[in-house]
Amino acid sequence: MTLLLQFKTGDESYHVDISPDGDDWLLKIDGREAPLQATRGKDGSWLVDTHQGRRKLWVAVQGDERLVFCDGRVHRLRLPDPEHADDEEEISGGPNLIADMPGKVVQTLVKPGDEVSEGQAVIIMESMKMETELLAAVTGVVAQVHVSSGQVVAQGDALVDIDSND
């Protein structure tokens, strides 16, 4: 049995095949093999061991998608839609930061007029009893901050607008 997924991070998309390999798993990302072991943590997380080391991640179910929280980023996994395989991909990365899932704003780290670099933390969110730094997808200047500390947001709510330097 092989599970076929599409992995989306920022504006990049990858095809992922996951199949059992004895007691472990074999992951193929765009045809490149990556063996891994995954065990369930007592706190609901997953501990994943790969050739790059151990990662702790959390998974949330959202319809046909799985939101994977790892290393301060949210990644989306979904089953490819064979009817729309040739359609242009939805771009979730970009200059404006939106909430990928409901949560509470713990801290805003920027204000309008601040210069930010791609990968810089701009908001700290709490969701599923875990704090996550949300990172700027582009280098630019903060145009607007739509949220404040303590605010509860829904999935899709605007958090921060950034005017890209590109």
C-alpha positions in Angstrom: 0.0 0.0 0.0 1.4 3.4 -1.0 -0.1 6.7 0.1 0.2 9.5 -2.6 0.2 13.1 -1.3 1.0 16.5 -2.5 3.2 18.5 -0.1 2.9 22.3 -0.2 5.3 24.6 1.6 5.1 28.3 0.8 4.7 28.5 -2.9 6.5 25.2 -3.7 4.7 21.9 -4.3 6.1 18.4 -4.2 4.7 14.9 -4.9 5.2 12.6 -1.9 4.8 8.8 -1.9 4.8 7.0 1.5 5.0 3.3 1.7 5.8 0.8 4.5 9.3 -0.6 4.6 9.4 -3.4 7.2 8.9 -1.6 10.6 9.9 1.7 9.0 8.6 3.9 6.2 10.0 4.9 2.8 9.3 8.4 1.7 9.8 9.5 -1.9 9.7 13.2 -2.5 9.7 14.0 -6.2 11.3 10.6 -6.8 14.1 11.0 -4.2 14.0 8.3 -1.5 14.2 9.2 2.2 13.8 6.3 4.8 12.2 7.4 8.1 10.9 6.2 11.4 7.9 7.8 13.1 6.6 7.2 16.6 3.8 8.9 18.4 4.8 11.1 21.4 2.8 11.1 24.6 1.8 14.8 24.1 0.1 14.0 20.7 3.2 14.9 18.6 5.1 12.7 16.2 8.8 12.0 16.6 10.3 11.5 13.1 13.8 10.2 12.5 15.4 10.7 9.1 18.9 10.9 7.7 18.8 14.6 8.7 18.0 13.9 12.3 15.0 13.9 14.6 12.1 16.3 14.2 9.1 16.8 16.5 5.9 17.7 14.7 2.2 18.0 15.2 -0.5 17.2 12.7 -4.0 18.7 12.6 -6.8 17.4 10.3 -8.6 19.9 8.2 -11.0 18.2 5.8 -8.9 16.4 3.2 -5.7 18.3 4.3 -3.3 17.6 7.1 -1.6 20.7 8.6 1.9 19.7 9.8 3.6 22.0 12.3 7.4 21.6 12.3 10.3 23.9 12.9 8.1 27.0 13.2 6.3 26.5 9.9 3.0 25.1 8.9 3.0 22.7 5.9 0.0 21.4 4.1 -0.4 17.8 2.9 -3.3 16.8 0.7 -4.3 14.1 -1.7 -3.8 15.2 -5.3 -7.0 15.8 -7.2 -6.7 13.8 -10.4 -9.4 15.8 -12.1 -7.4 19.1 -11.6 -3.9 17.8 -11.7 -3.0 20.2 -14.6 -4.6 23.2 -13.0 -2.4 26.0 -11.8 -1.4 25.5 -8.1 -2.9 27.7 -5.4 -0.1 29.8 -4.0 -0.3 30.1 -0.2 3.0 31.7 0.3 3.5 35.4 -0.6 3.9 38.8 1.0 0.8 38.7 3.2 0.6 36.4 6.2 -2.7 34.7 7.0 -3.7 32.3 9.7 -3.4 28.7 8.4 -5.5 27.5 11.3 -7.4 29.0 14.3 -5.4 30.1 17.3 -4.5 32.9 19.6 -1.9 35.6 18.9 0.7 35.3 21.7 2.9 38.2 20.5 3.3 40.5 17.4 7.0 40.9 16.7 6.7 43.7 14.1 4.8 47.0 13.5 4.0 48.9 10.4 7.1 50.4 8.8 9.5 47.7 10.1 11.8 46.1 7.6 11.6 42.3 7.6 13.7 39.6 6.0 12.4 36.4 4.4 12.3 33.8 7.2 12.1 36.3 10.0 9.6 35.6 12.8 6.7 38.2 12.7 4.0 36.6 14.9 3.9 34.0 17.6 0.7 32.0 17.6 -0.6 29.4 20.0 -2.7 26.6 18.5 -3.2 23.0 19.8 -1.3 23.9 23.0 1.8 24.7 21.0 3.4 28.0 20.3 4.7 28.6 16.7 6.6 31.4 15.2 5.1 32.5 11.9 7.7 33.6 9.5 7.8 36.3 6.7 7.7 34.6 3.3 9.4 37.6 1.6 11.8 40.4 2.4 10.1 43.8 2.6 8.4 46.4 4.8 5.5 45.7 7.1 2.5 47.6 5.6 -0.1 46.6 8.2 -0.5 44.4 11.3 -4.1 43.2 11.5 -3.9 41.5 15.0 -2.7 42.2 18.5 -1.5 40.1 21.4 -4.2 38.0 23.0 -6.5 38.1 19.9 -8.1 34.9 18.8 -8.1 34.4 15.0 -9.9 32.0 12.6 -8.3 30.1 9.7 -7.8 32.5 6.8 -7.8 35.7 8.9 -5.2 38.3 7.8 -2.3 38.7 10.2 0.4 40.9 8.6 0.7 42.6 5.2 4.2 43.0 3.9 5.2 45.1 0.8 7.8 43.0 -0.9 11.1 44.4 -2.0 11.0 42.3 -5.2 
